[in-house]
């Protein structure tokens, strides 16, 4: 379209993704608006969790959220390319593979480490500001532990087992905490005494985490000291050499692992685009109050590469700031395209800060509440889940839960190893087959009782209230009438016989009663003694919910009488028998096991609510829950069927639209 508005977003970080979601939601029904996001990687990186990957707490994929998950079926094009330049006068972005014209541009390149001109630091340290950085540290840490275990020279061994983290801000303390926690795991693995390992945090300021309150800082220092960490405050780093960190007035630390986290600056690439740079922004781009690039209408800057003063202070380079600057930029682009003339201005609304020190401890000041330990860690996880739910749906939240709890190794979680141990698929195999057999026999027994013999009438009337007649029960009604006449006649005959024989029965009964009176008294005494010694504490044959209870009566009248009574009894009985046998065969063969287990549990609940399920049958429910954990993939047909169905389902439009994947999207 000649009049099509083209929105181009550079960078898939926190700001770029957030702006893309907002803009796509607003313009998804407009063909005259095209949105494109360019990033060199196929995934959005959770920057705040990089320390977990670097410190071997979680797997690399735990910090990756694929763009095809975030923007599946959305009206936004994701281009994997590297931006090489921007021609602002021509409104053109150049990449390694082509050119992209734009009407509105959002620059979200993020930030990069700042070395403050200290000699040798950049060349001799690791940084933690990208996925690649985290992987370099991760691989290096594993390597030095392996080398140290085989190193006989004590000086070289000491150097390998010395880890230095420079900087006591959020990133530095989180990385420091991971190394401290990982130490015990690696000492056990490589048979190294903990006393040989030295983990040092070096900070030029007199305290750690300066943005947090003193009680939280003190709690963090106490926790780290308790776990054998070494803090060197008021200690500026003046240089670095291969294998050595130079300290002001305190000599040097020899180490093979030097991680630098002392600050960030704006992206050097973004700084070279020709946009106005802030004087105090260390390479950050100057933004006006609407997040527009100064002097360039239609160009917006958001996230860590933007600079804006609020109440005389720079907006911090944190995730919430990235989101909120992106929201303002997106809102102003929307207003310009829709021509309302309204202008949005940035006003921060930060909810607090959280810092994790390994996987078991955290401190936080969020929502006006200061916390530490379990509560702070729980809040951090909840906020991460909220963010993932907003950008990639329930599936990504589940992936997060698996990485942080269910698949966590070595108990490196604030709930320990309680959720991480798994039952191997072959252990519940016999239980799965037994549960299936029980359901098959339930159905077969009903056939034997005449549930499919329609001519004999309904066999399921006991499932309904007294007096309720199922549809199609004409034969049953006639049979019932004949039976009633027979019963009435039989009762009359019994009464006549009793009257005729009463004269000789009564004396005989008195004699028998007298003779057995002493036996009864003795038996009663024995029974009383036995009862006092041991009585039935819990009758497991009793119904879980009594048949005549208020709830069961309501359930029976509402669902059985109100719905299923109108179904012909033949169809109802066939349905019950077919479901029981079908569930049983599916469980026995391990085919569609999850669905069969859910159906099994559902049937148990129906029977329970109908007042027909006893306590000693409750194992059906618990066994069904266990079957939902993939039991059908061990010696079952689900080993082939589940992967096929996942690939099919993950490619459907519904799954991609609502982020409801089994694993990752297949299209």
WOBELJO-V25993 format. One record per residue. N is the residue number from 1. BURIAL is + if it has 16 or more other C-alpha atoms within 10 Angstrom, else -. Layout:
N	BURIAL
N	BURIAL
This chain:
1	-
2	-
3	-
4	-
5	+
6	+
7	+
8	+
9	+
10	+
11	+
12	+
13	+
14	+
15	+
16	+
17	+
18	+
19	+
20	+
21	+
22	-
23	+
24	+
25	-
26	-
27	+
28	-
29	-
30	-
31	-
32	-
33	+
34	+
35	+
36	+
37	+
38	+
39	+
40	-
41	+
42	+
43	+
44	+
45	+
46	+
47	+
48	+
49	+
50	+
51	+
52	+
53	+
54	+
55	+
56	+
57	+
58	+
59	+
60	+
61	-
62	+
63	+
64	+
65	+
66	+
67	+
68	+
69	+
70	+
71	+
72	+
73	+
74	+
75	+
76	+
77	+
78	+
79	-
80	-
81	+
82	+
83	+
84	-
85	+
86	+
87	-
88	-
89	-
90	-
91	-
92	+
93	+
94	+
95	+
96	-
97	-
98	-
99	-
100	-
101	+
102	+
103	+
104	+
105	+
106	+
107	+
108	+
109	+
110	+
111	+
112	+
113	+
114	+
115	+
116	-
117	-
118	-
119	-
120	+
121	+
122	+
123	-
124	+
125	+
126	+
127	+
128	+
129	+
130	+
131	+
132	-
133	+
134	+
135	+
136	-
137	+
138	+
139	-
140	+
141	+
142	-
143	-
144	+
145	+
146	-
147	-
148	+
149	+
150	-
151	-
152	-
153	-
154	-
155	-
156	-
157	+
158	+
159	+
160	+
161	+
162	+
163	+
164	+
165	+
166	+
167	+
168	+
169	+
170	+
171	+
172	+
173	+
174	+
175	+
176	+
177	+
178	+
179	+
180	+
181	+
182	+
183	+
184	+
185	+
186	+
187	+
188	-
189	-
190	-
191	-
192	+
193	-
194	-
195	-
196	-
197	+
198	+
199	+
200	+
201	+
202	+
203	+
204	+
205	-
206	-
207	+
208	+
209	+
210	-
211	-
212	+
213	-
214	-
215	-
216	+
217	+
218	-
219	-
220	+
221	+
222	-
223	+
224	+
225	-
226	-
227	-
228	+
229	+
230	+
231	+
232	+
233	+
234	-
235	+
236	+
237	+
238	+
239	+
240	+
241	-
242	-
243	-
244	+
245	+
246	+
247	+
248	-
249	-
250	-
251	-
252	+
253	+
254	+
255	+
256	+
257	+
258	+
259	+
260	+
261	+
262	+
263	+
264	+
265	+
266	+
267	+
268	+
269	+
270	+
271	+
272	-
273	+
274	-
275	+
276	+
277	+
278	+
279	-
280	-
281	+
282	+
283	+
284	+
285	+
286	+
287	+
288	+
289	+
290	+
291	+
292	+
293	+
294	+
295	-
296	-
297	-
298	+
299	+
300	+
301	+
302	+
303	+
304	+
305	+
306	+
307	+
308	+
309	-
310	-
311	-
312	-
313	-
314	-
315	+
316	+
317	+
318	-
319	+
320	+
321	+
322	+
323	+
324	+
325	+
326	+
327	+
328	+
329	+
330	+
331	+
332	+
333	+
334	+
335	-
336	-
337	-
338	-
339	-
340	-
341	-
342	-
343	-
344	+
345	+
346	+
347	-
348	-
349	-
350	-
351	-
352	-
353	+
354	+
355	+
356	+
357	+
358	+
359	+
360	+
361	+
362	+
363	+
364	+
365	+
366	+
367	-
368	-
369	-
370	+
371	+
372	+
373	+
374	-
375	-
376	+
377	+
378	+
379	+
380	+
381	-
382	-
383	-
384	+
385	+
386	-
387	-
388	+
389	+
390	-
391	+
392	+
393	+
394	+
395	+
396	+
397	+
398	+
399	+
400	+
401	+
402	+
403	+
404	+
405	+
406	+
407	+
408	+
409	+
410	-
411	+
412	+
413	+
414	+
415	-
416	-
417	+
418	-
419	-
420	+
421	-
422	-
423	-
424	-
425	+
426	-
427	-
428	+
429	+
430	-
431	+
432	+
433	+
434	+
435	+
436	+
437	+
438	+
439	+
440	+
441	-
442	+
443	+
444	+
445	-
446	+
447	-
448	-
449	-
450	-
451	+
452	+
453	-
454	+
455	-
456	-
457	+
458	+
459	+
460	-
461	+
462	-
463	+
464	+
465	-
466	-
467	-
468	-
469	+
470	+
471	+
472	+
473	+
474	-
475	-
476	+
477	-
478	-
479	-
480	-
481	-
482	-
483	-
484	-
485	-
486	-
487	-
488	-
489	-
490	-
491	-
492	-
493	-
494	-
495	-
496	-
497	-
498	-
499	-
500	-
501	-
502	-
503	-
504	-
505	-
506	-
507	-
508	-
509	-
510	-
511	-
512	-
513	-
514	-
515	-
516	-
517	-
518	-
519	-
520	-
521	-
522	-
523	-
524	-
525	-
526	-
527	-
528	-
529	-
530	-
531	-
532	-
533	-
534	-
535	-
536	-
537	-
538	-
539	-
540	-
541	-
542	-
543	+
544	+
545	+
546	+
547	+
548	-
549	-
550	-
551	-
552	+
553	+
554	-
555	+
556	+
557	+
558	-
559	-
560	+
561	+
562	-
563	-
564	+
565	+
566	-
567	-
568	-
569	+
570	+
571	-
572	+
573	+
574	+
575	-
576	+
577	+
578	-
579	+
580	+
581	+
582	+
583	+
584	+
585	+
586	+
587	+
588	+
589	+
590	+
591	+
592	+
593	+
594	+
595	-
596	+
597	+
598	+
599	+
600	+
601	+
602	-
603	+
604	+
605	+
606	+
607	+
608	+
609	+
610	+
611	+
612	+
613	+
614	+
615	-
616	-
617	-
618	+
619	-
620	+
621	+
622	-
623	+
624	+
625	-
626	+
627	+
628	+
629	+
630	+
631	+
632	+
633	+
634	+
635	-
636	+
637	+
638	+
639	+
640	-
641	-
642	+
643	-
644	-
645	-
646	+
647	+
648	-
649	+
650	+
651	+
652	+
653	-
654	-
655	+
656	+
657	+
658	+
659	+
660	+
661	+
662	+
663	-
664	+
665	+
666	-
667	-
